[in-house]
Amino acid sequence: MLDRMGEPYSIGIVGAGGISEAHLQAIKLEPRVYVKAIADISLEAAQSQAEKHLIPHIYYDYREMLKNESIDIVIICAPNFLHAPVAIEALKAGKHVLTEKPMTIDVESAREMKRIAEQSGKILMVAQNNRFHAETLLLKRLIKQNKLGEIYHVKAAWVRRNGIPGWGSWFTQKHMSGGGSLIDIGVHMLDLALWLIGFPKPVTIVGRTFDIFGPTKQKIAQWGKVDDHGRFNVEDFAYALIDFDNGSSLLLESSWASHIKEDQAYVKLYGNKGGAEFDLLNKKAVMYSDQGQRPVNTTLKPPAEDDRYNTLKNFVDAIEGIDQQLCKPGESVMIQEILAAIYQSAETREMVHFS
């Protein structure tokens, strides 16, 4: 199904930064969509992407772009604090919305995004692309087939050795980012872990955060830039222990910077019939089981797939009503609630009882 007299859906992109490139490459693979406009307060960045990808219209103010009635879809690649206002305005303007993670920077705006989406009848989806790797899709199918049995514990982490994304940019200022490593990269593994185990309801959460290296401008990533006019008031390391109502638990760890051997990003699942782990950085998944008393390790090798394309395809399928969106707004709201509880626990040094 195509929109308007059999034409592909037209996309307007908000934000011409690095992550927009990943979306633009995926769009090239999906014949049901094309990019009509891009908006960014840096007209130079918008112009660069427009020239590279033959985008006909450039806007300085995304609000002007939203007035364009011929745009069907808005993809949000802007800083975290803009996700909610842009999404809400786009939904109210009758656009479907695909936004980068995290959903937003606070719980109330996440709930408002979900409410407005339901009210508008448009699709709102957070681009949690790590659900869409061939390995994670296969793991999900195996879990549904009860290959792991009852999953009683999960470990999830994304930790970097030298990976603070600049200093003084919006990434390191809480009012614009919502937090540091936890909301930036930890959210990926939190979402993936919860999706794999079916989003059980949290009961209690204990969290801690640390700002060890960021305040003194250490361990800044090679791709990061230093802005001495900004500041660093977020965490560069965080961990949390989450207990669920079904008796299972999840240990989450995230860091932009730490004295470790190497960067890692993984989810490890512990079940009573088998275990499994997914190594995101090396795109490797392994299952662990026993045959009698003999341990058996099985490397999962599904045909390679493009996670960004799969994300976009699922989003467009949902718009057309031929499939359900894999990343549901209610799940993204729960992620936001968990993040808020971790930060609350870290601030108060007390356990948070999830309501």
Sequence and secondary structure as in RCSB ss.txt:
>XXXX:A:sequence
MLDRMGEPYSIGIVGAGGISEAHLQAIKLEPRVYVKAIADISLEAAQSQAEKHLIPHIYYDYREMLKNESIDIVI
ICAPNFLHAPVAIEALKAGKHVLTEKPMTIDVESAREMKRIAEQSGKILMVAQNNRFHAETLLLKRLIKQNKLGE
IYHVKAAWVRRNGIPGWGSWFTQKHMSGGGSLIDIGVHMLDLALWLIGFPKPVTIVGRTFDIFGPTKQKIAQWGK
VDDHGRFNVEDFAYALIDFDNGSSLLLESSWASHIKEDQAYVKLYGNKGGAEFDLLNKKAVMYSDQGQRPVNTTL
KPPAEDDRYNTLKNFVDAIEGIDQQLCKPGESVMIQEILAAIYQSAETREMVHFS
>XXXX:A:secstr
  BTTTB EEEEEE  SHHHHHHHHHHTT TTEEEEEEE S HHHHHHHHHHHT  EEESSHHHHHT TT  EEE
E S HHHHHHHHHHHHHTT EEEE SSS SSHHHHHHHHHHHHHHT  EEE  GGGGSHHHHHHHHHHHTTSS S
EEEEEEEEE SB B  BSSGGG HHHHSSSHIIIIIHHHHHHHHHHTT   EEEEEEEEE SSGGGT SB TT  
B TTS   S SEEEEEEEETTS EEEEEEESB S SS EEEEEEEESS EEEEETTTTEEEEEEEETTEEEEEEE
      HHHHHHHHHHHHHHTSS  SS HHHHHHHHHHHHHHHHHHHHTS EE  
